[in-house]
Amino acid sequence: MRCLKCIFTVCLIFLLTGCWDRRELGNVSIVTGMAVDKGESFKYKLTIETTEAREMSYQTASGLAPSTVSSLKVIILGK
């Protein structure tokens, strides 16, 4: 049973890693911050801050880490 678990884990490592989707760093954003604010009458505001992935590496960074802040208001129904 232990051997079977080890084989299963090794198979998962090979299946779940790699760059099978081939997305370029210029097209990917990384979430660097997130906030949820509660409003009145079942309303919530979700705010996220993202930065470009190429700014995370010193080799490809331009020195200016532009960040983008996006917000979304959500109404929760059913209470």
Secondary structure, DSSP 8 states (H G I E B T S, - for coil): -HHHHHHHHHHHHHHH-S-SS---GGG-EEEEEEEEEE-SSSEEEEEEEEEEGGGGSTTT--S---EEEEEEEEE----
